[in-house]
Every structure is written in structure tokens, then in C-alpha cells.
Amino acid sequence: MDTSSRKFSGNRLYPDSLTLMSENPVILNIKKHIHLSDADGALIEQTWRRVKLTKKEYLFERGEITKDAALVVSGCLRSFSLDENGFEHIMQFAPSNWWITDMYSFISQKPGDLSVQAIMDSEVVLLSRKDQLVLFDQIPALERYFRILTENSLVAYRQRLIDNLSLSAKQRYANFCQTFPTLINDIPQKLIAAYIGVTPEFLSKMRSEYLRAR
């Protein structure tokens, strides 16, 4: 693990509360999927916490119990696991308006296998598992919102597994560019290479060919 990386302390909240925002990113994201009343929005704004992460800072690390799910407001985070040889396997990138967590640990409240780290300076909104369950009782429609997110995540994960087995490296890179168009030039190429399962050198060659073909 990169010893220059830092661990999020969990206490750097913004000095201004989300309740001061007329339309915060959480509400906007939720309204894409379900209806929220003004009263529902007020309850949510009282519960969620907005924090800043610096580049390479960990939101949480493997072996910990994941207490929060994070909605990325700006920047980008990644989740990854480490194998027995210390090699990283990137599970997900989360740019703006994407959710990220260790789903197993978040739901079970048992130690997880994933680490989540900021790739660049980022801002996220956090929701604890405890507060999520309370909100489900207070706003039943919110449970539907998270069910939709979970189903979409499962479908995307299944498709990625199939793509890794059946598509060529060039096809996987093209899919990455389509899924994450804002990340192509914004994150280290070695991370993209690890995500699609090629060497950085081969990625550089594919990237040149992809740009020439556009």
C-alpha cells in the first residue's frame, strides 16, 4: 500500500451544512428516480454529511467495517482489492454522481475486502448504514431508490464479468471510454490499464489507435 496515502479521519465536515443549499447533489440524484416532497428532502439534508478528500486519501480500507456509502459530488474515487501477491484489482471507478462503497461490508456491517480511495481531490456526501435504515422507515420511497441503484450495480457488474471473458482488450477499452468519458484524460493511465486488464504500454498503443479512429 502506498505509504504516502492518507486515511480519512471522518471529522472534516463542511462548515456550511447541506441544509443551506436550495438543491443539493443528493436531492438532485434521488429525484432522478423517485418523487421527494419538501419534507422528505429536509429529512435527508439533516442526515447526510458532505466531506472533502485529498488525492490518494482513503475513505476506508479493507479489513474495516464500512459504515458509509458515498455519493461523489466532484472528483473521482476508486474501489479495489489486493490479492495475496499485493497486486491491486480495481473493482469500480466513481466519478461525479456515482455511488461507491463496499456493498458487502456496508450491508452486513462486517469487515470488508475492499478499499476506497480518492484518485484526485474529491468531494463526497456520506450516508451511514444506521441513518439509511432510519430513513427507510421515514421515507419508504427511498428504499425503492436504493433498490434501483443496487439492481443497476448488479447488472453492470455481471456485464463487466462477461465482457472480460468475451471481449478483446480493444473492445473493453472502447466500453470504458463510453462508460467513463470524463475519466479518459483525467486519471492515471495505469489505473485504466489495471481496470481493463492490460499493461500500461498496451493501453498507450490502444489509446493512440482509438483517438486516430475517432
Kinemage of the C-alpha trace (Angstrom):
@kinemage 1
@onewidth
@group {chain A} dominant
@subgroup {mainchain}
@vectorlist {calphas} color= white
{ca met a 1} P 0.000 0.000 0.000
{ca asp a 2} L 1.247 3.488 -0.856
{ca thr a 3} L 2.723 4.836 2.363
{ca ser a 4} L 2.222 8.398 1.113
{ca ser a 5} L -1.532 7.898 1.125
{ca arg a 6} L -3.642 9.258 3.930
{ca lys a 7} L -6.655 7.926 5.788
{ca phe a 8} L -9.848 9.939 6.063
{ca ser a 9} L -10.324 10.901 9.712
{ca gly a 10} L -14.089 11.121 9.435
{ca asn a 11} L -14.468 14.532 11.011
{ca arg a 12} L -13.808 17.104 8.271
{ca leu a 13} L -17.352 18.236 7.575
{ca tyr a 14} L -18.021 21.306 5.501
{ca pro a 15} L -18.552 24.401 7.636
{ca asp a 16} L -21.757 25.097 5.730
{ca ser a 17} L -24.481 22.478 6.061
{ca leu a 18} L -26.249 20.856 3.158
{ca thr a 19} L -29.448 22.324 4.576
{ca leu a 20} L -28.279 25.724 3.309
{ca met a 21} L -28.307 24.508 -0.297
{ca ser a 22} L -31.523 25.006 -2.277
{ca glu a 23} L -30.814 21.924 -4.418
{ca asn a 24} L -28.005 19.760 -3.096
{ca pro a 25} L -26.455 16.952 -5.176
{ca val a 26} L -28.067 14.242 -3.062
{ca ile a 27} L -31.590 15.524 -3.663
{ca leu a 28} L -30.944 16.045 -7.365
{ca asn a 29} L -29.630 12.496 -7.710
{ca ile a 30} L -32.543 10.926 -5.838
{ca lys a 31} L -35.138 12.905 -7.806
{ca lys a 32} L -33.919 11.236 -10.983
{ca his a 33} L -35.502 8.013 -9.721
{ca ile a 34} L -38.260 8.795 -7.198
{ca his a 35} L -40.504 11.644 -6.102
{ca leu a 36} L -39.480 13.530 -2.972
{ca ser a 37} L -41.585 16.014 -1.055
{ca asp a 38} L -40.021 19.092 0.505
{ca ala a 39} L -40.416 17.428 3.915
{ca asp a 40} L -38.605 14.308 2.654
{ca gly a 41} L -35.797 16.450 1.297
{ca ala a 42} L -35.454 18.245 4.622
{ca leu a 43} L -35.110 14.923 6.462
{ca ile a 44} L -32.418 13.753 4.073
{ca glu a 45} L -30.478 17.001 4.311
{ca gln a 46} L -30.338 16.661 8.092
{ca thr a 47} L -28.807 13.193 7.854
{ca trp a 48} L -26.171 13.252 5.125
{ca arg a 49} L -22.656 14.649 5.612
{ca arg a 50} L -20.502 16.339 2.983
{ca val a 51} L -16.710 15.997 3.227
{ca lys a 52} L -13.566 16.660 1.228
{ca leu a 53} L -10.903 14.088 0.392
{ca thr a 54} L -7.446 14.877 -0.905
{ca lys a 55} L -5.734 12.930 -3.679
{ca lys a 56} L -4.757 9.376 -2.597
{ca glu a 57} L -6.689 9.689 0.656
{ca tyr a 58} L -8.587 6.587 1.743
{ca leu a 59} L -12.250 6.842 2.637
{ca phe a 60} L -11.932 3.378 4.153
{ca glu a 61} L -9.598 0.395 3.848
{ca arg a 62} L -10.004 -3.355 3.627
{ca gly a 63} L -10.442 -5.105 6.943
{ca glu a 64} L -12.594 -2.267 8.285
{ca ile a 65} L -16.347 -2.239 8.724
{ca thr a 66} L -17.708 0.086 6.059
{ca lys a 67} L -20.034 2.461 7.869
{ca asp a 68} L -20.864 4.783 4.954
{ca ala a 69} L -21.932 4.832 1.341
{ca ala a 70} L -20.567 7.791 -0.630
{ca leu a 71} L -22.109 9.823 -3.435
{ca val a 72} L -19.368 11.617 -5.355
{ca val a 73} L -20.053 15.329 -5.804
{ca ser a 74} L -16.804 16.124 -7.625
{ca gly a 75} L -13.547 14.351 -8.375
{ca cys a 76} L -13.292 10.577 -8.597
{ca leu a 77} L -12.879 7.613 -6.234
{ca arg a 78} L -11.988 4.005 -6.883
{ca ser a 79} L -12.582 0.753 -5.035
{ca phe a 80} L -10.062 -2.055 -5.234
{ca ser a 81} L -8.934 -5.296 -3.644
{ca leu a 82} L -5.458 -6.716 -3.105
{ca asp a 83} L -4.504 -10.292 -3.934
{ca glu a 84} L -2.020 -12.407 -1.972
{ca asn a 85} L 0.847 -11.026 -4.065
{ca gly a 86} L -0.078 -7.433 -3.323
{ca phe a 87} L -1.473 -6.689 -6.780
{ca glu a 88} L -4.415 -4.306 -6.984
{ca his a 89} L -7.630 -5.280 -8.733
{ca ile a 90} L -9.814 -2.261 -9.428
{ca met a 91} L -13.491 -3.034 -8.942
{ca gln a 92} L -15.044 0.354 -9.664
{ca phe a 93} L -14.428 3.949 -10.602
{ca ala a 94} L -16.848 6.530 -9.218
{ca pro a 95} L -16.809 9.961 -10.898
{ca ser a 96} L -19.343 12.720 -10.145
{ca asn a 97} L -22.898 11.492 -9.402
{ca trp a 98} L -21.769 7.893 -8.878
{ca trp a 99} L -22.168 5.949 -5.640
{ca ile a 100} L -19.356 3.902 -4.141
{ca thr a 101} L -18.961 1.654 -1.093
{ca asp a 102} L -18.070 -1.907 -0.118
{ca met a 103} L -21.606 -3.226 -0.511
{ca tyr a 104} L -20.983 -6.440 1.417
{ca ser a 105} L -19.483 -4.677 4.418
{ca phe a 106} L -21.959 -1.784 4.292
{ca ile a 107} L -24.993 -4.068 4.424
{ca ser a 108} L -23.633 -6.803 6.716
{ca gln a 109} L -21.607 -4.462 8.957
{ca lys a 110} L -18.774 -6.979 8.887
{ca pro a 111} L -15.136 -6.278 7.874
{ca gly a 112} L -14.828 -5.767 4.137
{ca asp a 113} L -12.336 -6.780 1.452
{ca leu a 114} L -12.287 -3.507 -0.499
{ca ser a 115} L -10.512 -0.197 -0.060
{ca val a 116} L -11.950 3.063 -1.399
{ca gln a 117} L -9.511 5.833 -2.294
{ca ala a 118} L -9.713 9.284 -3.889
{ca ile a 119} L -7.889 9.344 -7.234
{ca met a 120} L -7.894 13.153 -7.182
{ca asp a 121} L -9.071 15.836 -4.785
{ca ser a 122} L -12.741 14.991 -4.337
{ca glu a 123} L -15.916 15.950 -2.525
{ca val a 124} L -18.400 13.309 -1.385
{ca val a 125} L -21.638 13.091 0.537
{ca leu a 126} L -21.775 10.283 3.095
{ca leu a 127} L -24.726 8.281 4.368
{ca ser a 128} L -24.216 5.848 7.232
{ca arg a 129} L -25.888 2.438 7.239
{ca lys a 130} L -27.597 3.324 10.518
{ca asp a 131} L -29.052 6.541 9.105
{ca gln a 132} L -30.033 4.776 5.889
{ca leu a 133} L -32.211 2.301 7.787
{ca val a 134} L -33.829 5.130 9.753
{ca leu a 135} L -34.601 6.987 6.522
{ca phe a 136} L -36.168 3.838 5.047
{ca asp a 137} L -38.738 3.939 7.858
{ca gln a 138} L -39.339 7.662 7.493
{ca ile a 139} L -39.315 7.817 3.675
{ca pro a 140} L -40.453 4.439 2.261
{ca ala a 141} L -39.807 5.566 -1.331
{ca leu a 142} L -36.111 5.916 -0.502
{ca glu a 143} L -35.854 2.147 -0.155
{ca arg a 144} L -37.004 1.881 -3.773
{ca tyr a 145} L -34.298 4.363 -4.806
{ca phe a 146} L -31.554 2.245 -3.270
{ca arg a 147} L -33.089 -0.931 -4.698
{ca ile a 148} L -32.822 0.610 -8.167
{ca leu a 149} L -29.186 1.529 -7.534
{ca thr a 150} L -28.386 -1.966 -6.269
{ca glu a 151} L -30.056 -3.641 -9.242
{ca asn a 152} L -28.221 -1.379 -11.688
{ca ser a 153} L -24.946 -2.140 -9.926
{ca leu a 154} L -25.520 -5.890 -10.117
{ca val a 155} L -26.369 -5.700 -13.814
{ca ala a 156} L -23.267 -3.595 -14.543
{ca tyr a 157} L -21.023 -5.954 -12.553
{ca arg a 158} L -22.412 -9.003 -14.370
{ca gln a 159} L -21.894 -7.340 -17.741
{ca arg a 160} L -18.324 -6.446 -16.858
{ca leu a 161} L -17.577 -10.067 -15.977
{ca ile a 162} L -19.000 -11.211 -19.319
{ca asp a 163} L -17.058 -8.517 -21.185
{ca asn a 164} L -13.803 -9.559 -19.506
{ca leu a 165} L -14.382 -13.127 -20.671
{ca ser a 166} L -15.650 -12.473 -24.193
{ca leu a 167} L -14.367 -9.120 -25.474
{ca ser a 168} L -10.949 -8.175 -26.790
{ca ala a 169} L -8.830 -5.617 -24.972
{ca lys a 170} L -9.670 -3.011 -27.627
{ca gln a 171} L -13.390 -3.620 -27.134
{ca arg a 172} L -13.023 -3.363 -23.358
{ca tyr a 173} L -11.188 -0.062 -23.732
{ca ala a 174} L -13.885 1.263 -26.071
{ca asn a 175} L -16.506 0.300 -23.474
{ca phe a 176} L -14.513 2.080 -20.784
{ca cys a 177} L -14.384 5.253 -22.869
{ca gln a 178} L -18.137 5.071 -23.418
{ca thr a 179} L -18.909 4.463 -19.728
{ca phe a 180} L -16.407 6.958 -18.303
{ca pro a 181} L -15.882 9.654 -20.961
{ca thr a 182} L -14.811 12.224 -18.353
{ca leu a 183} L -12.055 9.993 -16.962
{ca ile a 184} L -10.092 9.151 -20.101
{ca asn a 185} L -7.679 12.053 -19.679
{ca asp a 186} L -8.192 12.812 -16.001
{ca ile a 187} L -6.900 9.731 -14.186
{ca pro a 188} L -3.550 7.882 -14.405
{ca gln a 189} L -3.418 5.585 -17.415
{ca lys a 190} L -2.004 2.794 -15.247
{ca leu a 191} L -5.312 2.705 -13.339
{ca ile a 192} L -7.306 2.396 -16.560
{ca ala a 193} L -4.950 -0.375 -17.679
{ca ala a 194} L -5.488 -2.246 -14.410
{ca tyr a 195} L -9.260 -1.859 -14.713
{ca ile a 196} L -9.490 -3.335 -18.213
{ca gly a 197} L -6.741 -5.910 -17.594
{ca val a 198} L -3.852 -4.835 -19.848
{ca thr a 199} L -0.368 -3.427 -19.368
{ca pro a 200} L 0.097 0.359 -19.399
{ca glu a 201} L 2.218 0.002 -22.547
{ca phe a 202} L -0.511 -1.867 -24.415
{ca leu a 203} L -3.076 0.669 -23.227
{ca ser a 204} L -0.969 3.509 -24.624
{ca lys a 205} L -0.951 1.807 -28.012
{ca met a 206} L -4.705 1.182 -27.927
{ca arg a 207} L -5.376 4.753 -26.838
{ca ser a 208} L -3.448 6.134 -29.809
{ca glu a 209} L -5.363 3.899 -32.199
{ca tyr a 210} L -8.679 4.802 -30.560
{ca leu a 211} L -8.018 8.543 -30.877
{ca arg a 212} L -6.974 8.206 -34.523
{ca ala a 213} L -10.166 6.290 -35.317
{ca arg a 214} L -12.471 8.930 -33.827
